Amino acid sequence: MITMKKITLLILFFGNFIFAQNFTDHLIDSTTGDALSTKITDLDNDGDLDIIAAYYNEPGTTNTGKLVWYENDGSQSFTNHVIDNAINGAIYVAVVDANNDGNKDLLLNAYDGNALYLYANLGGTPISFSPKLTLDAAAIGSNYSADADFDGDNILDAVSANYGGGELAWYKWDGNISIVKNVIDAAIPAVSSVETGDLNADGNMDLVVAAGNALYWYSNNGAGNFTKNNIPASNGFNGAITAYFVDFDGDSDLDIIGSASALDEVAWFENDGNQVFTKHIVGSGVDYASYGMATDFNNDGNMDVVVSATNTNELLWFENDGTNLVFTQHVAATAATVGDSYAIDLNDIDGDGDIDVSLTAPGPNKLFWLENDYVNVVNIDDLFLFNIQYYPNPVKDTLTIQANEEIQNVKIYNMLGQLVTNQNATSTETTLDTKTLSVGAYFVKTQIKNQVFTFKIIK
């Protein structure tokens, strides 16, 4: 049994910090081979974060891939539940709500099976899942998926990157899991990943795609019709493998974080607000850079970057000095501790106010979670500068913020740096609606007298 540490951090300032940081690895599973995807979510809606993993076929076999969820008892002791153990090349899992019933369903890309599957969460205690429903039996080299409402009908749809066929497609749901496939691009070779977000701030969900040696974004007209846009700054981003939308520099528009396995590089691409991008290298020499994601690992209010260096079996994180241009490399996990490093996901697994990692190690057939042992001490003079108070934390339905000066604006970001709430204020007290926030950790940026103060909340 793992004891959850209780660390309370009242508020974070952009100033001088004293901190120590290490990661402790905790083995979740060592009995199932080749985990190639992992997700952190509260799958059973019990208030703590569970972990999901997709396992590829056992070596030399077919139809032996697995989809497994690991139930967290609230103290980070995990019980495994096999959802399906007969998948041909399970390579990626995404969390969705296909039928709008409030339960988290699962999308599964089967690379060798050339298929995209859906597993409907039937609820109950413990939860159970429907047999897999085939959304697409001709998704050649099905590799990566995500969801969003692409056509404005308030029903979440799905999108899939089908690597082997060089195809990008979205799948319309009618709320009863009736499927219509819409091909976005039938000729995009080596399409490795696809993620969603409103890049041009027009209210429609767009796409960012890693494919071949570059990144692309696809603008949505609101009806699910997409236009492909090149990102010239990403030309020569050889072996582009993942790309995510994130507001990296806090200027309220979405930037892109990407990893390039052949170039051995992780970089962020700065959006000028008009979808013109400038490339900034975060780390080079990252041997086979696989999954690269952004979060604030050390609670200083700046977006850091974590990336798996698969050929050296390391998980690296790059500390942002606050300029978004200078990064210091740190090792979060090594071959000696975890044996391998590939797919990751980020969230506050133990609920102690800092971001942890779920990590797959397909070489030694293991799944880990890495506990962020961050300890922080802030300047007490700064702490009481504006007498900022916020409560409750953890939050449920509302968050109240108070100060002795007028609060100008409050923004809430998820752990991927995506803006989820933006509220102006004109008084010394403001209340934010947090009912719709999913379980997890969030950054709250509060502007007072043109200064921005950042703290973290747990839902």
Number of C-alpha atoms within 10 A of each C-alpha: 8 10 10 14 11 10 14 11 17 15 19 23 18 16 11 11 15 9 13 11 13 15 16 15 19 18 14 20 18 13 10 19 23 27 30 24 28 28 24 24 21 21 25 20 16 13 16 22 25 24 25 26 28 30 28 29 25 16 9 6 11 15 17 19 26 25 26 20 20 21 22 22 15 18 14 22 15 18 14 14 15 12 16 17 15 14 26 23 30 33 28 27 27 22 21 24 21 28 20 16 12 12 20 22 22 21 28 30 30 30 24 22 19 21 24 31 21 24 23 22 23 15 17 9 7 9 13 15 16 13 13 17 13 15 20 20 13 14 26 21 26 34 29 28 27 21 23 22 20 27 18 15 13 12 18 21 27 23 26 29 32 32 24 18 19 20 22 27 19 24 21 22 19 17 17 10 16 12 17 14 14 14 15 19 17 12 11 19 17 22 30 27 25 26 23 22 20 17 27 17 14 12 13 20 25 27 25 25 26 28 26 21 20 22 30 19 22 20 22 22 16 17 12 21 16 19 14 15 13 13 17 14 16 21 14 14 24 19 23 31 28 27 29 26 26 29 23 26 18 18 11 15 22 27 26 23 26 31 32 31 24 18 19 22 26 32 22 30 23 23 21 13 15 10 16 14 18 15 16 16 16 25 23 13 11 24 19 24 33 29 24 29 30 26 24 20 24 22 26 25 24 23 26 24 25 28 28 31 25 24 17 16 22 26 29 22 25 22 23 22 14 16 9 18 11 14 18 12 14 14 13 23 23 16 15 9 13 23 18 26 32 27 24 25 22 25 24 22 30 23 24 21 26 25 25 24 24 25 32 31 26 23 16 17 18 22 31 22 24 21 22 23 17 19 16 16 12 19 13 8 8 15 15 13 11 17 11 20 15 18 13 15 16 14 18 15 12 14 18 15 17 18 18 15 16 17 23 19 18 22 19 24 20 20 22 21 25 21 20 13 15 14 14 13 16 11 14 15 17 20 15 16 14 16 12 10 18 15 20 25 24 27 22 23 21 22 18 20 10 10 11 17 20 21 20 22 23 20 19
